[in-house]
Amino acid sequence: MAIWDSRFNKKLSSSALKFSSSIEIDKRLFSEDIEASIAHVKMLSKQKIISKIDSSEIVEGLSEIKNEIKSGKLKIDWRNEDIHSVIEERLIKKIGETGKKLHTARSRNDQIAVDEKLFLRNEIKKNLKLVSLLQKSLLKKAIFYNGTIISGYTHLQRAQPILFSHHLLAYVEMLQRDKERFSDSVSRVNLSPLGASAFAGTSLPIDRKYAARLLKFDDIQFNSIDAVSDRDSVIETISNLSIVMMHLSRLSEELIIWSSQEFSFASFDDSFATGSSLMPQKKNPDIAELIRGKTGRVYGALIGILTLMKSLPLAYNRDMQEDKFHLFNAIDTVTESIQVMTELINHTTFAKGRFEKELNGDLTLSTDIADYLVKKNIPFRKAHNISGKIVAHCTSQKIRLNEISLQTFKKFSDKFENDIFDLLNPKTSIKNKKSLGSTSFVEVDRQITYWKQILLKDKSRKNK
Ligand code: ARG
């Protein structure tokens, strides 16, 4: 028996039921569903639409059902259409006629919408915390490796010497924007669709704002048609999750490259690396590879839900039931990936001295030569050109910049003096950076101090 049975002469065929049942996916929303139902019932009683006694009986029944589902006592299978019908049917079975009053002035359309909003709100909070933990572990590495010099890349070609901590803090900064996007979305997510009823509102004197307050929503989603039709919040969340995943994937890619023998820079703890079934010497970066690979699932979810929604007329359409498949897929993948990435970072060491010697007199210092000439009043384009010729000279002679004699330097420009040789090491190059946010020792220290304040603030608040 389905809750809408009476209008039909035949039972829904089992294949149609199996195809349309969403219970295997939406049973995950049972506690949100019950929370929203309790608020709804309390509102009905405040508005004298149902009696106080009925309301307490329903609330009690719902709380028991919550425990039954939690403990696995209430068996749920595909013969149930969705989580809403499971709970309502169970309530009626438990408390009889009174249970039939629960669905007064609401529809499953506003019910699923409110369940999802509650779910999203919690998940956003959870992810904010997880991203902060990842930022903290990156920050700790940045502090530990402060002073370690690496080559920075553009186009994956050696570009300029940088501080490794600067590189790590770039990820901290992008993750901060990810958190801001999540936080910003709360103002749109935290609005209650409950009371929109099927879509047109109800003739019963409900108090939507009261129910919204009970559920700690900031307000109601005003237009009842929009309230049941909207899945923007789900899309926005998956979109924000996709951006997080893209950042994790880029970090994964770097870890993979750095751990290669060619780079020999990152080394994973044995507990976070895997071997080959065939080649005994292999130590593979599978965890990072899988984070990179699972990014596809999250992008897939985003494209999936955008496609799902793109042609739907207002208001509710059953297609929308598919949204949870995408949402849960994205949430679970990202949540797990952030956690695993945090652990992976904690279990990775970096070869401190890997680059510094190699960068002594390296061609990556040619920008410093150009800047040297600029400081001696040569226009940058010309300075760049001179420095380029010096690079060509080094390449053809197979020598490093610091192997050129002053005499030869002077052939390229008479502005060169002995002090040019002071420049031709990565430490000086880094120290000489002057601009805000740059890779200089001073600026990276400044960034570390800043992030310590931002990321450890929560902790100090808790300690108070
Ligand atoms: N399982 C449905 C969903 O997730 C719940 C709403 C069903 N509404 C309906 N009129 N059939 O979208």
Boltz pocket constraint, residues with backbone or C-beta under 6 A from the ligand:
constraints:
  - pocket:
      binder: B
      contacts: [[A, 22], [A, 26], [A, 81], [A, 82], [A, 108], [A, 109], [A, 112], [A, 316], [A, 317], [A, 318], [A, 320], [A, 321], [A, 322]]
      max_distance: 6.0
